[in-house]
């Protein structure tokens, strides 16, 4: 675990100068909001030590190494995927009504919905600029890869929002939604460095497939944490996804495979009144008793085993493969 955290810290440090250089292209207002969202400053613009784990940039750098290139070849991709990831977070917080992220107020909560939308849009556009400004032979292909991933991310988010109005969401539909909303960008992150390095298509495909499996594993664990995660660690209240009536993967599994318990859970979700603390706790118990929690964690590990096999079949260099697998293991055993 310590080695993985060190690797993430090194990856975050490696992309910081390039991230700052990219954000300098934004107008001053958007730049200051982006700095706050990224955890680099407080609301008054004073420097802070916050920030996310930078998992996607680390994957992009390792992707270049997996293709036999120097990690620095993947740097434009690392910056671009982190920009797209944060575009999605800015918009997600607004759509979900979340007022806290990483133990701080979210952008929309303190600067308004318009600021969150516009800053997210600016970061999304900037991601393409960063890639297209590259002088390597894979720049255009990498930009196409990221554009396709962004389209899939948005498709997944559209499905997620649509599911809120439905009481008949199936497990396959939910998995498809997660593959778009979360899997697409992680897939792009694990392939974009290789694309920038001009890697053979079988290598790119293996890395993208590994990332897609990792994305589903990530979402499965995230959905478990969204119900049972410790508030002090996740930065969100315990049972937060149930309070929001989210049809997450463990919930959907419980409804579709839990028999009488699943039917009771479905009825609970359909109630119009806001649930109290005991009611939410009871619903979490229904999800667990119906097998939703166990299935989600087991499925996360199954997806990671499938991803591992893809890397081994493609004969990814040992060091890069082990680093990728260590990061994946960190993701499926994390607590936040």
Phi and psi in degrees as GROMACS dihedral restraints (atoms count N, CA, C in turn):
[ dihedral_restraints ]
;  ai    aj    ak    al  type     phi  dphi    fc
    3     4     5     6     1   -61.6    20    10
    4     5     6     7     1   -40.8    20    10
    6     7     8     9     1   -63.4    20    10
    7     8     9    10     1   -39.4    20    10
    9    10    11    12     1   -66.3    20    10
   10    11    12    13     1   -44.6    20    10
   12    13    14    15     1   -62.2    20    10
   13    14    15    16     1   -37.9    20    10
   15    16    17    18     1   -62.8    20    10
   16    17    18    19     1   -41.6    20    10
   18    19    20    21     1   -63.3    20    10
   19    20    21    22     1   -42.2    20    10
   21    22    23    24     1   -64.8    20    10
   22    23    24    25     1   -41.3    20    10
   24    25    26    27     1   -63.5    20    10
   25    26    27    28     1   -40.2    20    10
   27    28    29    30     1   -67.1    20    10
   28    29    30    31     1   -39.9    20    10
   30    31    32    33     1   -64.5    20    10
   31    32    33    34     1   -41.5    20    10
   33    34    35    36     1   -63.4    20    10
   34    35    36    37     1   -41.9    20    10
   36    37    38    39     1   -64.7    20    10
   37    38    39    40     1   -36.6    20    10
   39    40    41    42     1   -66.8    20    10
   40    41    42    43     1   -34.8    20    10
   42    43    44    45     1   -91.6    20    10
   43    44    45    46     1   -11.3    20    10
   45    46    47    48     1   -56.8    20    10
   46    47    48    49     1   -48.2    20    10
   48    49    50    51     1   -60.2    20    10
   49    50    51    52     1   -40.2    20    10
   51    52    53    54     1   -69.7    20    10
   52    53    54    55     1   -37.1    20    10
   54    55    56    57     1   -63.1    20    10
   55    56    57    58     1   -45.3    20    10
   57    58    59    60     1   -64.1    20    10
   58    59    60    61     1   -40.5    20    10
   60    61    62    63     1   -63.5    20    10
   61    62    63    64     1   -39.6    20    10
   63    64    65    66     1   -65.5    20    10
   64    65    66    67     1   -46.1    20    10
   66    67    68    69     1   -67.5    20    10
   67    68    69    70     1   -20.0    20    10
   69    70    71    72     1   -62.9    20    10
   70    71    72    73     1   -19.2    20    10
   72    73    74    75     1   -75.2    20    10
   73    74    75    76     1   -18.1    20    10
   75    76    77    78     1   -77.3    20    10
   76    77    78    79     1   159.4    20    10
   78    79    80    81     1   -64.2    20    10
   79    80    81    82     1   155.6    20    10
   81    82    83    84     1   -56.0    20    10
   82    83    84    85     1   -38.2    20    10
   84    85    86    87     1   -67.9    20    10
   85    86    87    88     1   -49.0    20    10
   87    88    89    90     1   -62.1    20    10
   88    89    90    91     1   -39.3    20    10
   90    91    92    93     1   -62.7    20    10
   91    92    93    94     1   -43.7    20    10
   93    94    95    96     1   -65.9    20    10
   94    95    96    97     1   -37.2    20    10
   96    97    98    99     1   -68.6    20    10
   97    98    99   100     1   -40.3    20    10
   99   100   101   102     1   -62.8    20    10
  100   101   102   103     1   -41.3    20    10
  102   103   104   105     1   -59.6    20    10
  103   104   105   106     1   -42.4    20    10
  105   106   107   108     1   -65.6    20    10
  106   107   108   109     1   -47.6    20    10
  108   109   110   111     1   -59.0    20    10
  109   110   111   112     1   -40.1    20    10
  111   112   113   114     1   -73.6    20    10
  112   113   114   115     1    -8.5    20    10
  114   115   116   117     1    86.3    20    10
  115   116   117   118     1    14.0    20    10
  117   118   119   120     1   -85.2    20    10
  118   119   120   121     1   -24.1    20    10
  120   121   122   123     1  -139.3    20    10
  121   122   123   124     1   165.1    20    10
  123   124   125   126     1   -89.7    20    10
  124   125   126   127     1  -174.3    20    10
  126   127   128   129     1   -63.6    20    10
  127   128   129   130     1   -24.6    20    10
  129   130   131   132     1   -90.1    20    10
  130   131   132   133     1     2.5    20    10
  132   133   134   135     1    87.7    20    10
  133   134   135   136     1     6.4    20    10
  135   136   137   138     1   -78.1    20    10
  136   137   138   139     1   137.9    20    10
  138   139   140   141     1   -60.0    20    10
  139   140   141   142     1   142.2    20    10
  141   142   143   144     1  -132.9    20    10
  142   143   144   145     1   171.1    20    10
  144   145   146   147     1  -103.9    20    10
  145   146   147   148     1    15.4    20    10
  147   148   149   150     1   -78.9    20    10
  148   149   150   151     1  -169.7    20    10
  150   151   152   153     1   134.2    20    10
  151   152   153   154     1   161.7    20    10
  153   154   155   156     1   -80.9    20    10
  154   155   156   157     1  -176.4    20    10
  156   157   158   159     1   -77.2    20    10
  157   158   159   160     1   -20.5    20    10
  159   160   161   162     1    60.9    20    10
  160   161   162   163     1    44.0    20    10
  162   163   164   165     1   -64.2    20    10
  163   164   165   166     1   -46.1    20    10
  165   166   167   168     1   -64.5    20    10
  166   167   168   169     1   -43.5    20    10
  168   169   170   171     1   -60.6    20    10
  169   170   171   172     1   -38.7    20    10
  171   172   173   174     1   -61.5    20    10
  172   173   174   175     1   -41.0    20    10
  174   175   176   177     1   -64.2    20    10
  175   176   177   178     1   -39.4    20    10
  177   178   179   180     1   -64.7    20    10
  178   179   180   181     1   -41.2    20    10
  180   181   182   183     1   -65.5    20    10
  181   182   183   184     1   -41.7    20    10
  183   184   185   186     1   -66.3    20    10
  184   185   186   187     1   -30.9    20    10
  186   187   188   189     1   -61.6    20    10
  187   188   189   190     1   -42.0    20    10
  189   190   191   192     1   -63.6    20    10
  190   191   192   193     1   -42.3    20    10
  192   193   194   195     1   -64.5    20    10
  193   194   195   196     1   -36.7    20    10
  195   196   197   198     1   -64.2    20    10
  196   197   198   199     1   -23.1    20    10
  198   199   200   201     1   -91.8    20    10
  199   200   201   202     1     5.6    20    10
  201   202   203   204     1    88.0    20    10
  202   203   204   205     1    10.5    20    10
  204   205   206   207     1  -103.3    20    10
  205   206   207   208     1   170.6    20    10
  207   208   209   210     1   -69.7    20    10
  208   209   210   211     1   144.8    20    10
  210   211   212   213     1   -54.0    20    10
  211   212   213   214     1   -33.0    20    10
  213   214   215   216     1   -60.9    20    10
  214   215   216   217     1   -22.8    20    10
  216   217   218   219     1   -61.6    20    10
  217   218   219   220     1   -30.9    20    10
  219   220   221   222     1   -86.1    20    10
  220   221   222   223     1     2.8    20    10
  222   223   224   225     1   -59.9    20    10
  223   224   225   226     1   -46.1    20    10
  225   226   227   228     1   -59.1    20    10
  226   227   228   229     1   -36.8    20    10
  228   229   230   231     1   -66.6    20    10
  229   230   231   232     1   -38.6    20    10
  231   232   233   234     1   -62.0    20    10
  232   233   234   235     1   -44.3    20    10
  234   235   236   237     1   -65.0    20    10
  235   236   237   238     1   -43.6    20    10
  237   238   239   240     1   -64.7    20    10
  238   239   240   241     1   -44.0    20    10
  240   241   242   243     1   -69.5    20    10
  241   242   243   244     1   -30.8    20    10
  243   244   245   246     1   -70.5    20    10
  244   245   246   247     1   -35.6    20    10
  246   247   248   249     1   -65.6    20    10
  247   248   249   250     1   -44.1    20    10
  249   250   251   252     1   -65.7    20    10
  250   251   252   253     1   -40.9    20    10
  252   253   254   255     1   -58.1    20    10
  253   254   255   256     1   -43.9    20    10
  255   256   257   258     1   -76.0    20    10
  256   257   258   259     1   -29.0    20    10
  258   259   260   261     1   -55.4    20    10
  259   260   261   262     1   -46.0    20    10
  261   262   263   264     1   -68.4    20    10
  262   263   264   265     1   -35.6    20    10
  264   265   266   267     1   -66.9    20    10
  265   266   267   268     1   -42.4    20    10
  267   268   269   270     1   -58.6    20    10
  268   269   270   271     1   -43.9    20    10
  270   271   272   273     1   -73.9    20    10
  271   272   273   274     1   -39.4    20    10
  273   274   275   276     1   -59.9    20    10
  274   275   276   277     1   -44.6    20    10
  276   277   278   279     1   -57.8    20    10
  277   278   279   280     1   -41.0    20    10
  279   280   281   282     1   -68.1    20    10
  280   281   282   283     1   -48.2    20    10
  282   283   284   285     1   -63.4    20    10
  283   284   285   286     1   -37.2    20    10
  285   286   287   288     1   -83.9    20    10
  286   287   288   289     1   -10.7    20    10
  288   289   290   291     1    71.9    20    10
  289   290   291   292     1    21.5    20    10
  291   292   293   294     1   -75.9    20    10
  292   293   294   295     1   128.6    20    10
  294   295   296   297     1  -101.8    20    10
  295   296   297   298     1     0.5    20    10
  297   298   299   300     1  -143.1    20    10
  298   299   300   301     1   136.7    20    10
  300   301   302   303     1  -142.9    20    10
  301   302   303   304     1   132.9    20    10
  303   304   305   306     1    52.6    20    10
  304   305   306   307     1    39.9    20    10
  306   307   308   309     1    65.7    20    10
  307   308   309   310     1    22.7    20    10
  309   310   311   312     1  -135.7    20    10
  310   311   312   313     1   156.4    20    10
  312   313   314   315     1   -59.4    20    10
  313   314   315   316     1   141.0    20    10
  315   316   317   318     1   -73.5    20    10
  316   317   318   319     1   162.5    20    10
  318   319   320   321     1   -60.3    20    10
  319   320   321   322     1   -47.7    20    10
  321   322   323   324     1   -63.3    20    10
  322   323   324   325     1   -30.9    20    10
  324   325   326   327     1   -69.7    20    10
  325   326   327   328     1   -27.6    20    10
  327   328   329   330     1  -110.5    20    10
  328   329   330   331     1   -22.8    20    10
  330   331   332   333     1  -118.5    20    10
  331   332   333   334     1    -4.9    20    10
  333   334   335   336     1    98.4    20    10
  334   335   336   337     1   158.6    20    10
  336   337   338   339     1   -62.0    20    10
  337   338   339   340     1   -42.4    20    10
  339   340   341   342     1   -60.3    20    10
  340   341   342   343     1   -41.0    20    10
  342   343   344   345     1   -64.0    20    10
  343   344   345   346     1   -40.3    20    10
  345   346   347   348     1   -65.3    20    10
  346   347   348   349     1   -43.0    20    10
  348   349   350   351     1   -64.8    20    10
  349   350   351   352     1   -48.6    20    10
  351   352   353   354     1   -68.5    20    10
  352   353   354   355     1   -38.7    20    10
  354   355   356   357     1   -67.4    20    10
  355   356   357   358     1   -39.4    20    10
  357   358   359   360     1   -61.0    20    10
  358   359   360   361     1   -45.3    20    10
  360   361   362   363     1   -60.2    20    10
  361   362   363   364     1   -40.9    20    10
  363   364   365   366     1   -63.7    20    10
  364   365   366   367     1   -39.7    20    10
  366   367   368   369     1   -69.2    20    10
  367   368   369   370     1   -36.4    20    10
  369   370   371   372     1   -64.1    20    10
  370   371   372   373     1   -47.1    20    10
  372   373   374   375     1   -62.7    20    10
  373   374   375   376     1   -40.2    20    10
  375   376   377   378     1   -63.0    20    10
  376   377   378   379     1   -34.4    20    10
  378   379   380   381     1   -58.0    20    10
  379   380   381   382     1   -42.9    20    10
  381   382   383   384     1   -67.9    20    10
  382   383   384   385     1   -38.6    20    10
  384   385   386   387     1   -57.6    20    10
  385   386   387   388     1   -46.6    20    10
  387   388   389   390     1   -58.6    20    10
  388   389   390   391     1   -42.6    20    10
  390   391   392   393     1   -70.8    20    10
  391   392   393   394     1   -45.0    20    10
  393   394   395   396     1   -71.7    20    10
  394   395   396   397     1   -18.6    20    10
  396   397   398   399     1   -79.2    20    10
  397   398   399   400     1   -10.2    20    10
  399   400   401   402     1   -67.7    20    10
  400   401   402   403     1   150.7    20    10
  402   403   404   405     1  -103.7    20    10
  403   404   405   406     1     5.8    20    10
  405   406   407   408     1   -81.0    20    10
  406   407   408   409     1   163.8    20    10
  408   409   410   411     1   -68.2    20    10
  409   410   411   412     1   -18.4    20    10
  411   412   413   414     1   -97.0    20    10
  412   413   414   415     1     7.6    20    10
  414   415   416   417     1   -62.1    20    10
  415   416   417   418     1   -47.5    20    10
  417   418   419   420     1   -67.0    20    10
  418   419   420   421     1   -41.6    20    10
  420   421   422   423     1   -63.3    20    10
  421   422   423   424     1   -37.7    20    10
  423   424   425   426     1   -66.9    20    10
  424   425   426   427     1   -39.0    20    10
  426   427   428   429     1   -64.6    20    10
  427   428   429   430     1   -39.5    20    10
  429   430   431   432     1   -64.7    20    10
  430   431   432   433     1   -43.8    20    10
  432   433   434   435     1   -57.0    20    10
  433   434   435   436     1   -45.4    20    10
  435   436   437   438     1   -70.6    20    10
  436   437   438   439     1   -36.5    20    10
  438   439   440   441     1   -63.3    20    10
  439   440   441   442     1   -43.1    20    10
  441   442   443   444     1   -63.6    20    10
  442   443   444   445     1   -41.3    20    10
  444   445   446   447     1   -64.4    20    10
  445   446   447   448     1   -39.3    20    10
  447   448   449   450     1   -65.3    20    10
  448   449   450   451     1   -40.0    20    10
  450   451   452   453     1   -60.9    20    10
  451   452   453   454     1   -41.1    20    10
  453   454   455   456     1   -67.3    20    10
  454   455   456   457     1   -40.4    20    10
  456   457   458   459     1   -58.3    20    10
  457   458   459   460     1   -46.0    20    10
  459   460   461   462     1   -66.2    20    10
  460   461   462   463     1   -41.0    20    10
  462   463   464   465     1   -58.1    20    10
  463   464   465   466     1   -44.3    20    10
  465   466   467   468     1   -63.1    20    10
  466   467   468   469     1   -38.4    20    10
  468   469   470   471     1   -68.2    20    10
  469   470   471   472     1   -38.3    20    10
  471   472   473   474     1   -59.8    20    10
  472   473   474   475     1   -44.8    20    10
  474   475   476   477     1   -62.3    20    10
  475   476   477   478     1   -42.4    20    10
  477   478   479   480     1   -58.7    20    10
  478   479   480   481     1   -43.8    20    10
  480   481   482   483     1   -66.7    20    10
  481   482   483   484     1   -41.3    20    10
  483   484   485   486     1   -63.5    20    10
  484   485   486   487     1   -35.0    20    10
  486   487   488   489     1   -62.7    20    10
  487   488   489   490     1   -25.0    20    10
  489   490   491   492     1   -63.0    20    10
  490   491   492   493     1   -23.7    20    10
  492   493   494   495     1   -98.7    20    10
  493   494   495   496     1     4.8    20    10
  495   496   497   498     1  -119.9    20    10
  496   497   498   499     1   149.7    20    10
  498   499   500   501     1  -114.6    20    10
  499   500   501   502     1    13.1    20    10
  501   502   503   504     1  -128.5    20    10
  502   503   504   505     1    32.5    20    10
  504   505   506   507     1   -71.8    20    10
  505   506   507   508     1   126.5    20    10
  507   508   509   510     1   -89.2    20    10
  508   509   510   511     1   162.7    20    10
  510   511   512   513     1   -65.8    20    10
  511   512   513   514     1   -40.3    20    10
  513   514   515   516     1   -62.7    20    10
  514   515   516   517     1   -39.2    20    10
  516   517   518   519     1   -61.9    20    10
  517   518   519   520     1   -42.5    20    10
  519   520   521   522     1   -65.8    20    10
  520   521   522   523     1   -39.8    20    10
  522   523   524   525     1   -65.7    20    10
  523   524   525   526     1   -38.7    20    10
  525   526   527   528     1   -63.7    20    10
  526   527   528   529     1   -41.7    20    10
  528   529   530   531     1   -60.3    20    10
  529   530   531   532     1   -45.7    20    10
  531   532   533   534     1   -66.0    20    10
  532   533   534   535     1   -35.3    20    10
  534   535   536   537     1   -61.2    20    10
  535   536   537   538     1   -35.2    20    10
  537   538   539   540     1   -80.3    20    10
  538   539   540   541     1   -52.5    20    10
  540   541   542   543     1   -63.0    20    10
  541   542   543   544     1   -39.5    20    10
  543   544   545   546     1  -116.7    20    10
  544   545   546   547     1   -42.3    20    10
  546   547   548   549     1   -66.6    20    10
  547   548   549   550     1   -35.9    20    10
  549   550   551   552     1   -61.9    20    10
  550   551   552   553     1   -45.0    20    10
  552   553   554   555     1   -73.7    20    10
  553   554   555   556     1   -35.5    20    10
  555   556   557   558     1   -68.1    20    10
  556   557   558   559     1   -35.5    20    10
  558   559   560   561     1   -61.9    20    10
  559   560   561   562     1   -45.9    20    10
  561   562   563   564     1   -63.2    20    10
  562   563   564   565     1   -38.3    20    10
  564   565   566   567     1   -62.7    20    10
  565   566   567   568     1   -37.9    20    10
  567   568   569   570     1   -83.4    20    10
  568   569   570   571     1    -5.3    20    10
  570   571   572   573     1  -113.9    20    10
  571   572   573   574     1   -21.8    20    10
  573   574   575   576     1   -67.2    20    10
  574   575   576   577     1   -34.1    20    10
  576   577   578   579     1   -65.3    20    10
  577   578   579   580     1   -39.4    20    10
  579   580   581   582     1   -65.7    20    10
  580   581   582   583     1   -38.0    20    10
  582   583   584   585     1   -63.7    20    10
  583   584   585   586     1   -44.4    20    10
  585   586   587   588     1   -63.2    20    10
  586   587   588   589     1   -28.6    20    10
  588   589   590   591     1   -84.0    20    10
  589   590   591   592     1    -3.7    20    10
  591   592   593   594     1    72.2    20    10
  592   593   594   595     1    33.9    20    10
  594   595   596   597     1   -68.4    20    10
  595   596   597   598     1   155.7    20    10
  597   598   599   600     1   -61.1    20    10
  598   599   600   601     1   150.1    20    10
  600   601   602   603     1   -58.6    20    10
  601   602   603   604     1   -38.2    20    10
  603   604   605   606     1   -59.8    20    10
  604   605   606   607     1   -35.1    20    10
  606   607   608   609     1   -69.1    20    10
  607   608   609   610     1   -45.5    20    10
  609   610   611   612     1   -59.4    20    10
  610   611   612   613     1   -44.6    20    10
  612   613   614   615     1   -63.6    20    10
  613   614   615   616     1   -40.5    20    10
  615   616   617   618     1   -64.9    20    10
  616   617   618   619     1   -42.5    20    10
  618   619   620   621     1   -67.2    20    10
  619   620   621   622     1   -40.8    20    10
  621   622   623   624     1   -64.3    20    10
  622   623   624   625     1   -40.2    20    10
  624   625   626   627     1   -65.2    20    10
  625   626   627   628     1   -41.0    20    10
  627   628   629   630     1   -59.4    20    10
  628   629   630   631     1   -44.3    20    10
  630   631   632   633     1   -65.5    20    10
  631   632   633   634     1   -35.6    20    10
  633   634   635   636     1   -65.0    20    10
  634   635   636   637     1   -43.0    20    10
  636   637   638   639     1   -63.4    20    10
  637   638   639   640     1   -41.5    20    10
  639   640   641   642     1   -61.9    20    10
  640   641   642   643     1   -39.2    20    10
  642   643   644   645     1   -61.4    20    10
  643   644   645   646     1   -43.0    20    10
  645   646   647   648     1   -67.2    20    10
  646   647   648   649     1   -40.4    20    10
  648   649   650   651     1   -61.2    20    10
  649   650   651   652     1   -42.5    20    10
  651   652   653   654     1   -58.3    20    10
  652   653   654   655     1   -47.1    20    10
  654   655   656   657     1   -67.6    20    10
  655   656   657   658     1   -38.1    20    10
  657   658   659   660     1   -59.9    20    10
  658   659   660   661     1   -45.9    20    10
  660   661   662   663     1   -67.9    20    10
  661   662   663   664     1   -40.1    20    10
  663   664   665   666     1   -60.9    20    10
  664   665   666   667     1   -38.8    20    10
  666   667   668   669     1   -68.8    20    10
  667   668   669   670     1   -34.9    20    10
  669   670   671   672     1   -64.6    20    10
  670   671   672   673     1   -44.7    20    10
  672   673   674   675     1   -66.0    20    10
  673   674   675   676     1   -30.3    20    10
  675   676   677   678     1   -65.7    20    10
  676   677   678   679     1   -17.9    20    10
  678   679   680   681     1  -104.7    20    10
  679   680   681   682     1   -49.1    20    10
  681   682   683   684     1  -110.8    20    10
  682   683   684   685     1     2.3    20    10
  684   685   686   687     1   -66.7    20    10
  685   686   687   688     1   147.2    20    10
  687   688   689   690     1   -73.5    20    10
  688   689   690   691     1   129.3    20    10
  690   691   692   693     1   -58.9    20    10
  691   692   693   694     1   -37.2    20    10
  693   694   695   696     1   -66.5    20    10
  694   695   696   697     1   -22.4    20    10
  696   697   698   699     1   -97.4    20    10
  697   698   699   700     1   -46.0    20    10
  699   700   701   702     1   -79.6    20    10
  700   701   702   703     1   -23.6    20    10
  702   703   704   705     1    82.9    20    10
  703   704   705   706     1     3.9    20    10
  705   706   707   708     1  -126.7    20    10
  706   707   708   709     1   152.2    20    10
  708   709   710   711     1   -60.9    20    10
  709   710   711   712     1   146.3    20    10
  711   712   713   714     1   -60.2    20    10
  712   713   714   715     1   143.5    20    10
  714   715   716   717     1    67.8    20    10
  715   716   717   718     1    19.5    20    10
  717   718   719   720     1   -59.1    20    10
  718   719   720   721     1   -40.3    20    10
  720   721   722   723     1   -67.9    20    10
  721   722   723   724     1   -33.5    20    10
  723   724   725   726     1   -70.6    20    10
  724   725   726   727     1   -39.2    20    10
  726   727   728   729     1   -58.9    20    10
  727   728   729   730     1   -35.6    20    10
  729   730   731   732     1   -84.0    20    10
  730   731   732   733     1     1.6    20    10
  732   733   734   735     1    57.6    20    10
  733   734   735   736     1    36.6    20    10
  735   736   737   738     1   -73.5    20    10
  736   737   738   739     1   134.9    20    10
  738   739   740   741     1   -89.1    20    10
  739   740   741   742     1    68.9    20    10
  741   742   743   744     1   -74.6    20    10
  742   743   744   745     1   176.4    20    10
  744   745   746   747     1   -63.0    20    10
  745   746   747   748     1   -47.2    20    10
  747   748   749   750     1   -63.3    20    10
  748   749   750   751     1   -37.0    20    10
  750   751   752   753     1   -65.8    20    10
  751   752   753   754     1   -46.2    20    10
  753   754   755   756     1   -64.1    20    10
  754   755   756   757     1   -40.6    20    10
  756   757   758   759     1   -61.4    20    10
  757   758   759   760     1   -45.0    20    10
  759   760   761   762     1   -61.1    20    10
  760   761   762   763     1   -41.3    20    10
  762   763   764   765     1   -66.9    20    10
  763   764   765   766     1   -43.3    20    10
  765   766   767   768     1   -85.3    20    10
  766   767   768   769     1   -17.7    20    10
  768   769   770   771     1  -124.7    20    10
  769   770   771   772     1     1.9    20    10
  771   772   773   774     1   -97.8    20    10
  772   773   774   775     1     7.5    20    10
  774   775   776   777     1    59.4    20    10
  775   776   777   778     1  -131.3    20    10
  777   778   779   780     1   -62.1    20    10
  778   779   780   781     1   -37.2    20    10
  780   781   782   783     1   -63.7    20    10
  781   782   783   784     1   -40.5    20    10
  783   784   785   786     1   -64.8    20    10
  784   785   786   787     1   -38.9    20    10
  786   787   788   789     1   -66.4    20    10
  787   788   789   790     1   -38.5    20    10
  789   790   791   792     1   -64.6    20    10
  790   791   792   793     1   -40.3    20    10
  792   793   794   795     1   -64.4    20    10
  793   794   795   796     1   -42.3    20    10
  795   796   797   798     1   -61.5    20    10
  796   797   798   799     1   -41.0    20    10
  798   799   800   801     1   -64.2    20    10
  799   800   801   802     1   -39.0    20    10
  801   802   803   804     1   -62.1    20    10
  802   803   804   805     1   -44.4    20    10
  804   805   806   807     1   -63.7    20    10
  805   806   807   808     1   -30.4    20    10
  807   808   809   810     1   -82.4    20    10
  808   809   810   811     1    -7.6    20    10
  810   811   812   813     1   -66.8    20    10
  811   812   813   814     1   137.7    20    10
  813   814   815   816     1   -77.7    20    10
  814   815   816   817     1   -25.8    20    10
  816   817   818   819     1   -77.8    20    10
  817   818   819   820     1   150.7    20    10
  819   820   821   822     1   -67.0    20    10
  820   821   822   823     1   132.1    20    10
  822   823   824   825     1   -78.5    20    10
  823   824   825   826     1   145.6    20    10
  825   826   827   828     1   -85.2    20    10
  826   827   828   829     1   177.4    20    10
  828   829   830   831     1   -60.4    20    10
  829   830   831   832     1   -46.6    20    10
  831   832   833   834     1   -66.4    20    10
  832   833   834   835     1   -36.8    20    10
  834   835   836   837     1   -63.4    20    10
  835   836   837   838     1   -43.4    20    10
  837   838   839   840     1   -66.0    20    10
  838   839   840   841     1   -41.1    20    10
  840   841   842   843     1   -61.8    20    10
  841   842   843   844     1   -39.7    20    10
  843   844   845   846     1   -63.8    20    10
  844   845   846   847     1   -42.2    20    10
  846   847   848   849     1   -62.4    20    10
  847   848   849   850     1   -41.0    20    10
  849   850   851   852     1   -60.8    20    10
  850   851   852   853     1   -39.1    20    10
  852   853   854   855     1   -63.6    20    10
  853   854   855   856     1   -37.9    20    10
  855   856   857   858     1   -63.2    20    10
  856   857   858   859     1   -43.7    20    10
  858   859   860   861     1   -59.2    20    10
  859   860   861   862     1   -45.3    20    10
  861   862   863   864     1   -67.5    20    10
  862   863   864   865     1   -46.4    20    10
  864   865   866   867     1   -64.3    20    10
  865   866   867   868     1   -30.0    20    10
  867   868   869   870     1   -82.3    20    10
  868   869   870   871     1     0.2    20    10
  870   871   872   873     1    93.7    20    10
  871   872   873   874     1     4.6    20    10
  873   874   875   876     1   -64.1    20    10
  874   875   876   877     1   -41.9    20    10
  876   877   878   879     1   -67.5    20    10
  877   878   879   880     1   -47.6    20    10
  879   880   881   882     1   -64.0    20    10
  880   881   882   883     1   -44.2    20    10
  882   883   884   885     1   -60.1    20    10
  883   884   885   886     1   -44.6    20    10
  885   886   887   888     1   -60.2    20    10
  886   887   888   889     1   -45.1    20    10
  888   889   890   891     1   -69.4    20    10
  889   890   891   892     1   -41.0    20    10
  891   892   893   894     1   -63.1    20    10
  892   893   894   895     1   -41.4    20    10
  894   895   896   897     1   -66.6    20    10
  895   896   897   898     1   -35.1    20    10
  897   898   899   900     1   -60.6    20    10
  898   899   900   901     1   -43.8    20    10
  900   901   902   903     1   -69.9    20    10
  901   902   903   904     1   -34.5    20    10
  903   904   905   906     1   -64.4    20    10
  904   905   906   907     1   -42.2    20    10
  906   907   908   909     1   -62.8    20    10
  907   908   909   910     1   -38.7    20    10
  909   910   911   912     1   -68.6    20    10
  910   911   912   913     1   -34.2    20    10
  912   913   914   915     1   -64.4    20    10
  913   914   915   916     1   -39.1    20    10
  915   916   917   918     1   -64.7    20    10
  916   917   918   919     1   -40.8    20    10
  918   919   920   921     1   -64.3    20    10
  919   920   921   922     1   -42.0    20    10
  921   922   923   924     1   -57.6    20    10
  922   923   924   925     1   -43.0    20    10
  924   925   926   927     1   -62.8    20    10
  925   926   927   928     1   -37.3    20    10
  927   928   929   930     1   -62.4    20    10
  928   929   930   931     1   -41.6    20    10
  930   931   932   933     1   -66.5    20    10
  931   932   933   934     1   -40.0    20    10
  933   934   935   936     1   -68.9    20    10
  934   935   936   937     1   -38.9    20    10
  936   937   938   939     1   -64.8    20    10
  937   938   939   940     1   -32.7    20    10
  939   940   941   942     1   -86.2    20    10
  940   941   942   943     1    -2.9    20    10
  942   943   944   945     1    55.2    20    10
  943   944   945   946     1    49.0    20    10
  945   946   947   948     1   -63.7    20    10
  946   947   948   949     1   140.0    20    10
  948   949   950   951     1   -50.8    20    10
  949   950   951   952     1   143.2    20    10
  951   952   953   954     1   -54.3    20    10
  952   953   954   955     1   -49.2    20    10
  954   955   956   957     1   -64.0    20    10
  955   956   957   958     1   -45.5    20    10
  957   958   959   960     1   -64.8    20    10
  958   959   960   961     1   -40.5    20    10
  960   961   962   963     1   -62.1    20    10
  961   962   963   964     1   -45.7    20    10
  963   964   965   966     1   -67.0    20    10
  964   965   966   967     1   -35.0    20    10
  966   967   968   969     1   -66.5    20    10
  967   968   969   970     1   -42.9    20    10
  969   970   971   972     1   -62.1    20    10
  970   971   972   973     1   -42.9    20    10
  972   973   974   975     1   -69.3    20    10
  973   974   975   976     1   -34.4    20    10
  975   976   977   978     1   -65.5    20    10
  976   977   978   979     1   -41.7    20    10
  978   979   980   981     1   -63.2    20    10
  979   980   981   982     1   -41.0    20    10
  981   982   983   984     1   -62.7    20    10
  982   983   984   985     1   -42.6    20    10
  984   985   986   987     1   -62.7    20    10
  985   986   987   988     1   -39.4    20    10
  987   988   989   990     1   -60.0    20    10
  988   989   990   991     1   -41.9    20    10
  990   991   992   993     1   -64.9    20    10
  991   992   993   994     1   -41.5    20    10
  993   994   995   996     1   -84.7    20    10
  994   995   996   997     1    -4.0    20    10
  996   997   998   999     1  -118.2    20    10
  997   998   999  1000     1     8.0    20    10
  999  1000  1001  1002     1   -71.5    20    10
 1000  1001  1002  1003     1   166.1    20    10
 1002  1003  1004  1005     1  -115.1    20    10
 1003  1004  1005  1006     1     2.0    20    10
